[in-house]
């Protein structure tokens, strides 16, 4: 992610789901996110687009701020949602934009 994996998933859910936390930290964020074929910025933008496309607004609280840490601007995230509205559905875009507004407001505080 923005920095080399720091075990944050183990810290967040390791007490209840240690195996899920381990494979998430080690495989997803340790191996996949560290592959050189895509930049972390590109991986973040792709991940955020996937979350919008599938309506996974709960996960946006982690991935959208991380995308900003990885060099994606807030304006680019909004534009991505606007663009996707016509490909993945208006309801997904509207739910996402409301969630992103909340995330950006929390960051501003």
N, CA, C and O of each residue as an XYZ file, in Angstrom:
436
protein
N       0.852     -1.153      0.000
C       0.000      0.000      0.000
C       0.905      1.225      0.000
O       1.984      1.178     -0.592
N       0.512      2.304      0.634
C       1.337      3.502      0.575
C       2.736      3.212      1.088
O       3.720      3.689      0.525
N       2.823      2.452      2.129
C       4.106      1.989      2.649
C       4.082      0.472      2.581
O       3.025     -0.131      2.399
N       5.242     -0.141      2.728
C       5.271     -1.600      2.776
C       4.302     -2.070      3.848
O       4.143     -1.417      4.879
N       3.665     -3.186      3.608
C       2.662     -3.714      4.517
C       3.150     -3.663      5.963
O       4.277     -4.053      6.268
N       2.288     -3.182      6.838
C       2.660     -3.026      8.238
C       1.840     -3.911      9.174
O       1.821     -3.679     10.383
N       1.169     -4.916      8.632
C       0.383     -5.816      9.469
C      -0.912     -5.210      9.969
O      -1.456     -5.672     10.972
N      -1.416     -4.197      9.304
C      -2.612     -3.515      9.805
C      -3.852     -4.393      9.786
O      -4.754     -4.188     10.599
N      -3.925     -5.368      8.879
C      -5.088     -6.256      8.878
C      -5.030     -7.186     10.087
O      -6.059     -7.468     10.701
N      -3.844     -7.661     10.428
C      -3.714     -8.490     11.639
C      -4.172     -7.695     12.863
O      -4.836     -8.228     13.752
N      -3.807     -6.415     12.893
C      -4.217     -5.566     14.011
C      -5.726     -5.360     14.027
O      -6.331     -5.287     15.097
N      -6.338     -5.267     12.849
C      -7.765     -4.960     12.758
C      -8.652     -6.171     13.022
O      -9.656     -6.052     13.724
N      -8.301     -7.340     12.473
C      -9.196     -8.497     12.596
C      -8.500     -9.772     13.060
O      -9.127    -10.828     13.128
N      -7.221     -9.685     13.379
C      -6.460    -10.872     13.765
C      -7.003    -11.601     14.970
O      -6.804    -12.808     15.106
N      -7.687    -10.889     15.848
C      -8.226    -11.531     17.037
C      -9.393    -12.457     16.718
O      -9.594    -13.456     17.409
N     -10.157    -12.143     15.690
C     -11.326    -12.955     15.363
C     -11.097    -13.859     14.149
O     -11.669    -14.946     14.072
N     -10.273    -13.422     13.214
C     -10.025    -14.194     11.989
C      -8.541    -14.179     11.661
O      -8.122    -13.547     10.691
N      -7.745    -14.872     12.467
C      -6.290    -14.796     12.286
C      -5.801    -15.298     10.928
O      -4.862    -14.728     10.374
N      -6.400    -16.329     10.388
C      -5.946    -16.842      9.093
C      -6.286    -15.870      7.975
O      -5.455    -15.621      7.101
N      -7.494    -15.316      7.989
C      -7.873    -14.312      6.986
C      -6.957    -13.105      7.082
O      -6.525    -12.576      6.058
N      -6.656    -12.664      8.284
C      -5.752    -11.529      8.476
C      -4.359    -11.844      7.940
O      -3.735    -11.011      7.282
N      -3.883    -13.037      8.223
C      -2.548    -13.440      7.781
C      -2.438    -13.464      6.261
O      -1.500    -12.896      5.704
N      -3.388    -14.117      5.579
C      -3.280    -14.190      4.121
C      -3.524    -12.830      3.471
O      -2.962    -12.536      2.416
N      -4.350    -12.011      4.089
C      -4.566    -10.668      3.547
C      -3.294     -9.847      3.641
O      -2.874     -9.227      2.664
N      -2.679     -9.842      4.821
C      -1.421     -9.095      4.986
C      -0.300     -9.667      4.128
O       0.403     -8.925      3.442
N      -0.135    -10.980      4.166
C       1.025    -11.587      3.517
C       0.870    -11.746      2.010
O       1.797    -11.446      1.258
N      -0.287    -12.211      1.564
C      -0.459    -12.472      0.138
C      -0.973    -11.230     -0.588
O      -0.327    -10.741     -1.515
N      -2.128    -10.721     -0.174
C      -2.706     -9.588     -0.900
C      -1.821     -8.349     -0.793
O      -1.338     -7.834     -1.801
N      -1.612     -7.874      0.439
C      -0.856     -6.637      0.600
C       0.650     -6.864      0.577
O       1.406     -5.936      0.289
N       1.092     -8.067      0.871
C       2.521     -8.352      0.850
C       3.045     -8.709     -0.522
O       4.040     -8.141     -0.973
N       2.388     -9.648     -1.199
C       2.873    -10.107     -2.503
C       2.217     -9.384     -3.679
O       2.913     -8.837     -4.534
N       0.909     -9.378     -3.726
C       0.213     -8.816     -4.886
C       0.460     -7.319     -5.022
O       0.827     -6.843     -6.096
N       0.260     -6.578     -3.939
C       0.433     -5.116     -4.011
C       1.881     -4.713     -4.255
O       2.138     -3.585     -4.676
N       2.815     -5.589     -4.006
C       4.232     -5.263     -4.197
C       4.764     -5.657     -5.571
O       5.927     -5.388     -5.872
N       3.955     -6.282     -6.401
C       4.415     -6.655     -7.743
C       4.715     -5.388     -8.549
O       3.957     -4.421     -8.478
N       5.798     -5.384     -9.304
C       6.210     -4.167    -10.008
C       5.443     -3.874    -11.301
O       5.604     -2.798    -11.875
N       4.621     -4.799    -11.762
C       3.956     -4.614    -13.053
C       2.943     -3.464    -13.067
O       2.651     -2.909    -14.127
N       2.415     -3.109    -11.910
C       1.535     -1.944    -11.773
C       2.020     -1.120    -10.589
O       2.498     -1.661     -9.592
N       1.892      0.177    -10.712
C       2.244      1.045     -9.583
C       1.169      0.920     -8.502
O       0.060      0.464     -8.778
N       1.492      1.317     -7.296
C       0.507      1.317     -6.215
C      -0.627      2.282     -6.549
O      -1.781      2.027     -6.202
N      -0.307      3.388     -7.219
C      -1.336      4.333     -7.646
C      -2.341      3.646     -8.560
O      -3.550      3.772     -8.369
N      -1.836      2.920     -9.555
C      -2.720      2.218    -10.482
C      -3.523      1.135     -9.767
O      -4.719      0.978    -10.015
N      -2.873      0.394     -8.887
C      -3.582     -0.650     -8.132
C      -4.695     -0.028     -7.286
O      -5.788     -0.586     -7.192
N      -4.421      1.112     -6.677
C      -5.442      1.784     -5.873
C      -6.623      2.226     -6.731
O      -7.776      2.036     -6.341
N      -6.351      2.808     -7.883
C      -7.438      3.262     -8.746
C      -8.274      2.077     -9.224
O      -9.501      2.162     -9.262
N      -7.634      0.996     -9.581
C      -8.341     -0.220    -10.003
C      -9.183     -0.770     -8.852
O     -10.338     -1.148     -9.049
N      -8.609     -0.814     -7.666
C      -9.328     -1.333     -6.504
C     -10.551     -0.480     -6.201
O     -11.634     -1.009     -5.953
N     -10.382      0.833     -6.220
C     -11.515      1.725     -5.953
C     -12.594      1.564     -7.018
O     -13.783      1.590     -6.701
N     -12.195      1.398     -8.267
C     -13.170      1.181     -9.332
C     -13.926     -0.132     -9.115
O     -15.133     -0.203     -9.351
N     -13.230     -1.145     -8.677
C     -13.889     -2.428     -8.394
C     -14.889     -2.286     -7.249
O     -15.971     -2.872     -7.297
N     -14.539     -1.518     -6.227
C     -15.455     -1.312     -5.105
C     -16.710     -0.569     -5.553
O     -17.817     -0.919     -5.145
N     -16.544      0.450     -6.386
C     -17.697      1.180     -6.917
C     -18.550      0.230     -7.761
O     -19.773      0.190     -7.623
N     -17.901     -0.521     -8.622
C     -18.606     -1.416     -9.541
C     -19.433     -2.472     -8.823
O     -20.506     -2.855     -9.288
N     -18.933     -2.935     -7.701
C     -19.617     -4.004     -6.973
C     -20.437     -3.492     -5.792
O     -21.066     -4.275     -5.081
N     -20.427     -2.176     -5.586
C     -21.220     -1.595     -4.504
C     -20.697     -1.877     -3.114
O     -21.470     -1.887     -2.156
N     -19.426     -2.102     -2.985
C     -18.810     -2.428     -1.683
C     -18.397     -1.158     -0.945
O     -17.209     -0.912     -0.736
N     -19.384     -0.353     -0.554
C     -19.094      0.954      0.038
C     -18.408      0.860      1.403
O     -17.691      1.783      1.789
N     -18.608     -0.216      2.130
C     -17.965     -0.333      3.444
C     -16.439     -0.366      3.317
O     -15.737      0.193      4.160
N     -15.931     -1.004      2.288
C     -14.491     -1.117      2.090
C     -13.855      0.183      1.605
O     -12.634      0.329      1.645
N     -14.669      1.117      1.151
C     -14.140      2.384      0.644
C     -13.451      3.205      1.727
O     -12.544      3.984      1.433
N     -13.871      3.039      2.969
C     -13.271      3.785      4.068
C     -11.789      3.510      4.227
O     -11.048      4.353      4.732
N     -11.359      2.353      3.804
C      -9.930      2.016      3.828
C      -9.266      2.368      2.500
O      -8.211      3.003      2.477
N      -9.881      1.957      1.400
C      -9.202      2.031      0.112
C      -9.164      3.419     -0.516
O      -8.203      3.741     -1.213
N     -10.175      4.245     -0.292
C     -10.135      5.580     -0.899
C      -9.062      6.467     -0.250
O      -8.310      7.113     -0.980
N      -8.957      6.527      1.073
C      -7.837      7.284      1.649
C      -6.469      6.702      1.264
O      -5.504      7.442      1.073
N      -6.400      5.388      1.156
C      -5.143      4.769      0.732
C      -4.809      5.162     -0.699
O      -3.643      5.379     -1.030
N      -5.825      5.255     -1.545
C      -5.596      5.696     -2.926
C      -4.997      7.102     -2.947
O      -4.088      7.383     -3.728
N      -5.502      7.968     -2.099
C      -4.957      9.332     -2.018
C      -3.501      9.275     -1.545
O      -2.649      9.984     -2.080
N      -3.215      8.438     -0.552
C      -1.826      8.255     -0.092
C      -0.941      7.764     -1.232
O       0.242      8.100     -1.299
N      -1.522      6.966     -2.129
C      -0.760      6.383     -3.242
C      -0.719      7.281     -4.473
O      -0.216      6.868     -5.518
N      -1.247      8.519     -4.366
C      -1.098      9.479     -5.444
C      -2.323      9.747     -6.297
O      -2.251     10.545     -7.232
N      -3.442      9.106     -6.003
C      -4.680      9.390     -6.726
C      -5.316     10.611     -6.065
O      -5.423     10.666     -4.840
N      -5.733     11.575     -6.856
C      -6.349     12.771     -6.269
C      -7.825     12.525     -5.975
O      -8.447     11.627     -6.543
N      -8.366     13.331     -5.084
C      -9.793     13.243     -4.792
C     -10.589     13.535     -6.069
O     -11.615     12.904     -6.321
N     -10.122     14.476     -6.859
C     -10.807     14.811     -8.108
C     -10.817     13.619     -9.065
O     -11.814     13.380     -9.747
N      -9.729     12.883     -9.116
C      -9.681     11.696     -9.978
C     -10.638     10.613     -9.482
O     -11.261      9.916    -10.285
N     -10.754     10.474     -8.182
C     -11.687      9.491     -7.637
C     -13.134      9.850     -7.980
O     -13.924      8.980     -8.345
N     -13.472     11.122     -7.863
C     -14.815     11.578     -8.221
C     -15.064     11.356     -9.716
O     -16.136     10.896    -10.109
N     -14.084     11.680    -10.532
C     -14.220     11.478    -11.982
C     -14.370     10.001    -12.319
O     -15.140      9.651    -13.213
N     -13.657      9.139    -11.629
C     -13.772      7.697    -11.842
C     -15.193      7.240    -11.544
O     -15.760      6.455    -12.303
N     -15.775      7.719    -10.449
C     -17.149      7.348    -10.097
C     -18.121      7.869    -11.157
O     -19.037      7.156    -11.567
N     -17.924      9.103    -11.596
C     -18.780      9.687    -12.627
C     -18.715      8.855    -13.910
O     -19.742      8.554    -14.518
N     -17.521      8.496    -14.304
C     -17.326      7.688    -15.505
C     -18.003      6.326    -15.361
O     -18.673      5.861    -16.283
N     -17.829      5.693    -14.212
C     -18.373      4.360    -14.003
C     -19.897      4.338    -13.915
O     -20.511      3.295    -14.142
N     -20.511      5.466    -13.591
C     -21.972      5.499    -13.463
C     -22.645      4.944    -14.708
O     -23.694      4.307    -14.613
N     -22.057      5.177    -15.865
C     -22.655      4.754    -17.121
C     -22.307      3.314    -17.496
O     -22.864      2.766    -18.448
N     -21.397      2.708    -16.758
C     -20.988      1.340    -17.049
C     -21.439      0.349    -15.982
O     -21.714     -0.809    -16.293
N     -21.518      0.787    -14.740
C     -21.826     -0.144    -13.652
C     -23.145      0.158    -12.962
O     -23.562     -0.574    -12.065
N     -23.798      1.227    -13.374
C     -25.108      1.535    -12.835
C     -25.135      2.792    -11.986
O     -24.234      3.070    -11.195
N     -26.186      3.521    -12.184
C     -26.396      4.768    -11.461
C     -26.461      4.549     -9.951
O     -25.836      5.304     -9.206
N     -27.204      3.531     -9.467
C     -27.273      3.334     -8.011
C     -25.907      3.094     -7.365
O     -25.647      3.603     -6.275
N     -25.037      2.332     -8.017
C     -23.692      2.112     -7.461
C     -22.918      3.424     -7.386
O     -22.223      3.684     -6.404
N     -23.039      4.245     -8.420
C     -22.338      5.528     -8.425
C     -22.879      6.443     -7.335
O     -22.104      7.075     -6.617
N     -24.184      6.518     -7.205
C     -24.781      7.408     -6.205
C     -24.439      6.953     -4.780
O     -24.121      7.783     -3.928
N     -24.501      5.655     -4.518
C     -24.113      5.146     -3.199
C     -22.648      5.425     -2.919
O     -22.274      5.788     -1.804
N     -21.823      5.252     -3.943
C     -20.380      5.480     -3.787
C     -20.068      6.940     -3.534
O     -19.249      7.258     -2.673
N     -20.707      7.831     -4.271
C     -20.396      9.255     -4.121
C     -20.800      9.732     -2.731
O     -20.106     10.555     -2.133
N     -21.909      9.226     -2.214
C     -22.314      9.585     -0.853
C     -21.307      9.084      0.173
O     -20.989      9.792      1.128
N     -20.808      7.879     -0.016
C     -19.818      7.319      0.909
C     -18.505      8.088      0.816
O     -17.876      8.368      1.837
N     -18.089      8.429     -0.395
C     -16.834      9.167     -0.583
C     -16.938     10.559      0.025
O     -15.974     11.052      0.611
N     -18.089     11.194     -0.108
C     -18.277     12.508      0.531
C     -18.042     12.383      2.040
O     -17.367     13.222      2.638
N     -18.593     11.351      2.641
C     -18.419     11.114      4.081
C     -16.940     10.867      4.417
O     -16.427     11.403      5.399
N     -16.277     10.077      3.622
C     -14.859      9.774      3.871
C     -14.018     11.030      3.784
O     -13.178     11.267      4.651
N     -14.226     11.849      2.748
C     -13.445     13.064      2.591
C     -13.745     14.054      3.727
O     -12.842     14.751      4.190
N     -14.985     14.119      4.169
C     -15.339     15.003      5.274
C     -14.652     14.567      6.568
O     -14.173     15.404      7.333
N     -14.606     13.259      6.808
C     -13.918     12.737      8.001
C     -12.439     13.053      7.953
O     -11.836     13.370      8.978
N     -11.849     12.970      6.770
C     -10.414     13.270      6.626
C     -10.128     14.745      6.873
O      -9.069     15.101      7.389
N     -11.080     15.603      6.501
C     -10.886     17.046      6.651
C     -10.957     17.490      8.115
O     -10.438     18.546      8.477
N     -11.597     16.683      8.943
C     -11.747     17.056     10.372
C     -10.472     16.923     11.142
O     -10.444     17.198     12.342
